[in-house]
C-alpha cells in the first residue's frame, strides 16, 4: 500500500477532491494507494515521515526538507482529463520509485 498525503489551505475541499481523484484513478490503474487530506499548516516532518508521496496543490515552502517524491497535483482540480493525465503519469512514476 502506497500512502499519499494531499494538502490544501483548509484541508476541506481541494485536498479531498485530489484524494478522491488519486484513489479512484490509481486504483483503476492497478495500484494500491491510500490518500489522506490535511491542512497545509498542519504538516510537519513527523507527519510527512509516515507517507510515501506528497501531492501538493501549490509549491509550498514547509520550512524543512521533503524527503519523499512530490507531485504537483493542482491540475486535477480543473477536471479536464488532458490536464489531469500528466499528474497521474507523474504519480505512477513516483509510485514505482517508492514501491517496496
N, C-alpha and C positions, 0 to 999 in steps of 0.2 A: 504494500500500500504506500503510495507516494502522497505525502502531506504537503498541501499548498496553503499559503496564507495570502489572503486578499485584504487590502485595507483601503479605506476612504476616509474622508473628513469626519463623518458622523458614524461610520460603521453600520449604517442602516440601509441605504438604498444602493448606491453604486457597487459597493463591495459585495453585496448579496446578489446583485444581478450577475456580476462576474463569477462569483462562486457557483451559481446555478448553471451558467453557460459552460464553465470549465468542466464541472462534474458531468453534465449531460453529454457534451461533445467528446470529451476524452474517454468516457465510458463506452460510447458508440465506437470509438477507435480501438477499443480493447485494453485500455489502461485502467488499472485500479487506482483511483485517486480519491482523496478526501480533501475538501477545501473548507477553511474557516474564514469568516469575515469579521474584521475588527476595525476599531477607530485607529487611524494612523498614530495619534498621540499616545496610544497605549502600548505601542510596540517598543520593546527593549531587547537587549541582547539575549537575555534568558528566554523570553518568549520565542524569538526567532530561531533559537537553537533547537527547538522542537519540530521545525519544519524543514522540508527538503527544497522547496521553491517558494520565492516571494513574488506574487503577482501584484505589481504596483500599478496604480492608476496614473500617477504622475511621478516624475523623477523627484524624489524627496530625500533631503539630507536628514538621516535619522540620528546623526551625531556619533555613529560608531560604524565600523566596517561591516559590510554584509558578506558573509562567507558562504552563501548559497547562491545558486543561479537566480537572477532577477529577470522577470519577463514583464515588459510594459504591456499591460492588458487593457488600457483605457479604450482602445479601438472597439472592443467588444460592445461597449455601451451604445455605439452608433447603430447597432443591429443591422448592419449592412454586411452580408456574407463576404463580399470581396475585401472588406476591411478587417473582418474578424479572422479570416483564414490565415494570414501571416502570424497572428497571435497564437493560434492553435499549433501552427508549424513550429514556432519558437518554443512553445510549451512541450511539444513532443521531443524536440532536441534536448531540452532541459531534463525531461523525464529520463531519457536514455542516458544522460550523464550521471544521474543520481540513483538509478535503479540498482538494487542490491542483488 
